[in-house]
Amino acid sequence: MKTRAYAITAEAIEAEKNRVGGDLSQVDVANVIALDDLELRDPGPRDVHLKILAASGEHNVDHAALADTINITESRGGKIYPGNSALGEVVGIGSEVTKFEVGDIVLTHCNGDPDPFGFPLRIWGYDMPDSIGWYAKDAVVEDWQLVKAPLDCGLDLWQMAALPLRAPTAYHLWRRALGIYRVKVTREQQSILNVLSFGGGVGELFLMNAKAEGHNAFFCSGSPARREALEKLGIVGIDQKAFNRFADKGDVKAFSGEVKKLTDGVGMHIVCDMLRGPVWPAGFAASARQGVNVSAGWQLSQVIEYNSTVASVKQLTIDHTHYETLIGIEAATEMYGSVYKPTIHDEVYAFEDLPRAFEEMHQNTQTGIPILRIADDMPASVKHLIP
Ligand SMILES: NC(=O)c1ccc[n+]([C@@H]2O[C@H](COP(=O)([O-])OP(=O)(O)OC[C@H]3O[C@@H](n4cnc5c(N)ncnc54)[C@H](OP(=O)(O)O)[C@@H]3O)[C@@H](O)[C@H]2O)c1
């Protein structure tokens, strides 16, 4: 079965790197991702054939295009088909599929290879060998990779499409961070916590979990539009640019002082930092005693440094997560609409405009999570969900 899908090739990465003379800050991501003809495998008995309706732009495309963490395209043989968050319509099922029927609207998740405890060894559409991502018109996936979309959750179609990757990531970060904090300080001892996250879709959802459970939530972002959206949910905004995005130690000190003011001198019990780089020392300094700093991202750097003595004396815990288990993904999906109310970027991008969407993500000019409309014709079951 033939389809149209976006691909990133090692040659395109190399050509763009040469064009900008190796200066990664000048890379135009739109030059690296391109539409391709793709032959999908013949569906097997456990397979589901999906027509992709909408997808969200995920930051790992940026990492793949820049090859700034690892050159994932090269390590996967020179070409990848990215895209690990989508919403689709079931248009065909294999003989052994019982969980889904033709016509169902489903979400994909990106746990591509669960370990014995359910945690992903590999991510679908990224480092999972032979995985074909979902920035494509059609897809063939096994049924365990799909979750029914909660069409009556109160979210519109674009909001739902924003969540399949980010919501399970946020949910996992949240339940881990809270669980670790509660090993140290019980609910009997302290009920309400101060919770901080920095910018980005995952961080926003993380704070929605905290707020929904009655905690004090703080969002430190450089984007006024994204802060404003969270302030409507009662989450306090802190302008990251007022602290020069933590360019030097003085900025971190000033931020830490502001956090002390906002929290009656206590600091943040839980910090979510998906960015690292200069954000890391700010989150570390803002921590309360017994604090937990949790991360599943490395957008600004892969390596962190900290003073172990300070961390010991403050009883701090630094935790790293990756992505949810299959059961956890189902649990995260239950919170669509009630807890997770994602902020969507102003423009819903057409399929043809996907490369521009990724360049705008790279430029950090989007006012929310970018959504890609993949299908022109939408099934009747979702037409009322399109704003
Ligand atoms: N392990 C996983 O499963 C997983 C899942 C999802 C994401 N991630 C990773 O987590 C990171 C964030 O992803 P996301 O989806 O939450 O983000 P996103 O919605 O794509 O937003 C990116 C955010 O990065 C911030 N940013 C950009 N440049 C910055 C800078 N120079 N200094 C400080 N902040 C800057 C912006 O914050 P402002 O609002 O302050 O401008 C922006 O909101 C990415 O690296 C992604 O690959 C990992």
The ligand as an SDF file (V2000), in Angstrom:
LIG
                    3D

 48 52  0  0  0  0  0  0  0  0999 V2000
   11.2600   11.8670   26.8780 N   0  0  0  0  0  0  0  0  0  0  0  0
   10.1060   12.1180   26.3370 C   0  0  0  0  0  0  0  0  0  0  0  0
    9.2590   11.2370   26.2320 O   0  0  0  0  0  0  0  0  0  0  0  0
    9.7990   13.4880   25.8460 C   0  0  0  0  0  0  0  0  0  0  0  0
    8.4960   13.7830   25.4920 C   0  0  0  0  0  0  0  0  0  0  0  0
    8.1870   15.0730   25.0670 C   0  0  0  0  0  0  0  0  0  0  0  0
    9.1890   16.0230   24.9770 C   0  0  0  0  0  0  0  0  0  0  0  0
   10.4660   15.7020   25.2750 N   0  0  0  0  0  0  0  0  0  0  0  0
   11.5200   16.7020   25.1660 C   0  0  0  0  0  0  0  0  0  0  0  0
   11.2560   17.7790   26.0780 O   0  0  0  0  0  0  0  0  0  0  0  0
   11.5940   19.0290   25.5060 C   0  0  0  0  0  0  0  0  0  0  0  0
   10.4050   19.9720   25.5770 C   0  0  0  0  0  0  0  0  0  0  0  0
    9.3460   19.4450   24.8110 O   0  0  0  0  0  0  0  0  0  0  0  0
    7.8900   20.0710   24.8350 P   0  0  0  0  0  0  0  0  0  0  0  0
    7.0880   19.2590   23.8870 O   0  0  0  0  0  0  0  0  0  0  0  0
    7.4290   20.2330   26.2380 O   0  0  0  0  0  0  0  0  0  0  0  0
    8.1930   21.5370   24.3390 O   0  0  0  0  0  0  0  0  0  0  0  0
    7.4910   22.4380   23.2250 P   0  0  0  0  0  0  0  0  0  0  0  0
    6.0080   22.4510   23.4690 O   0  0  0  0  0  0  0  0  0  0  0  0
    8.0010   22.0860   21.9000 O   0  0  0  0  0  0  0  0  0  0  0  0
    8.0950   23.8510   23.6700 O   0  0  0  0  0  0  0  0  0  0  0  0
    9.4590   24.0930   23.6950 C   0  0  0  0  0  0  0  0  0  0  0  0
    9.7210   25.0970   24.8000 C   0  0  0  0  0  0  0  0  0  0  0  0
   11.0930   25.2850   24.8380 O   0  0  0  0  0  0  0  0  0  0  0  0
   11.3360   26.5110   25.5010 C   0  0  0  0  0  0  0  0  0  0  0  0
   12.5540   27.1180   24.9840 N   0  0  0  0  0  0  0  0  0  0  0  0
   12.9410   27.2030   23.7090 C   0  0  0  0  0  0  0  0  0  0  0  0
   14.1550   27.8170   23.6570 N   0  0  0  0  0  0  0  0  0  0  0  0
   14.4850   28.1140   24.9330 C   0  0  0  0  0  0  0  0  0  0  0  0
   15.5940   28.7420   25.5410 C   0  0  0  0  0  0  0  0  0  0  0  0
   16.6400   29.1790   24.8250 N   0  0  0  0  0  0  0  0  0  0  0  0
   15.6130   28.8790   26.8730 N   0  0  0  0  0  0  0  0  0  0  0  0
   14.5760   28.4410   27.6190 C   0  0  0  0  0  0  0  0  0  0  0  0
   13.4860   27.8520   27.0960 N   0  0  0  0  0  0  0  0  0  0  0  0
   13.4610   27.6850   25.7780 C   0  0  0  0  0  0  0  0  0  0  0  0
   10.1650   27.3870   25.1800 C   0  0  0  0  0  0  0  0  0  0  0  0
    9.7820   27.9150   26.4000 O   0  0  0  0  0  0  0  0  0  0  0  0
    9.2050   29.4090   26.6010 P   0  0  0  0  0  0  0  0  0  0  0  0
    7.7350   29.1800   26.7910 O   0  0  0  0  0  0  0  0  0  0  0  0
    9.9190   29.8450   27.8280 O   0  0  0  0  0  0  0  0  0  0  0  0
    9.5500   30.2150   25.3780 O   0  0  0  0  0  0  0  0  0  0  0  0
    9.1310   26.4570   24.5660 C   0  0  0  0  0  0  0  0  0  0  0  0
    7.8830   26.5590   25.1970 O   0  0  0  0  0  0  0  0  0  0  0  0
   12.0910   18.7080   24.0980 C   0  0  0  0  0  0  0  0  0  0  0  0
   13.4990   18.6150   24.1320 O   0  0  0  0  0  0  0  0  0  0  0  0
   11.5240   17.3430   23.8000 C   0  0  0  0  0  0  0  0  0  0  0  0
   12.2810   16.5940   22.8980 O   0  0  0  0  0  0  0  0  0  0  0  0
   10.7920   14.4570   25.7400 C   0  0  0  0  0  0  0  0  0  0  0  0
  1  2  1  0
  2  3  2  0
  2  4  1  0
  4  5  1  0
  4 48  2  0
  5  6  2  0
  6  7  1  0
  7  8  2  0
  8  9  1  0
  8 48  1  0
  9 10  1  0
  9 46  1  0
 10 11  1  0
 11 12  1  0
 11 44  1  0
 12 13  1  0
 13 14  1  0
 14 15  2  0
 14 16  1  0
 14 17  1  0
 17 18  1  0
 18 19  2  0
 18 20  1  0
 18 21  1  0
 21 22  1  0
 22 23  1  0
 23 24  1  0
 23 42  1  0
 24 25  1  0
 25 26  1  0
 25 36  1  0
 26 27  1  0
 26 35  1  0
 27 28  2  0
 28 29  1  0
 29 30  1  0
 29 35  2  0
 30 31  1  0
 30 32  2  0
 32 33  1  0
 33 34  2  0
 34 35  1  0
 36 37  1  0
 36 42  1  0
 37 38  1  0
 38 39  2  0
 38 40  1  0
 38 41  1  0
 42 43  1  0
 44 45  1  0
 44 46  1  0
 46 47  1  0
M  CHG  2   8   1  16  -1
M  END
$$$$
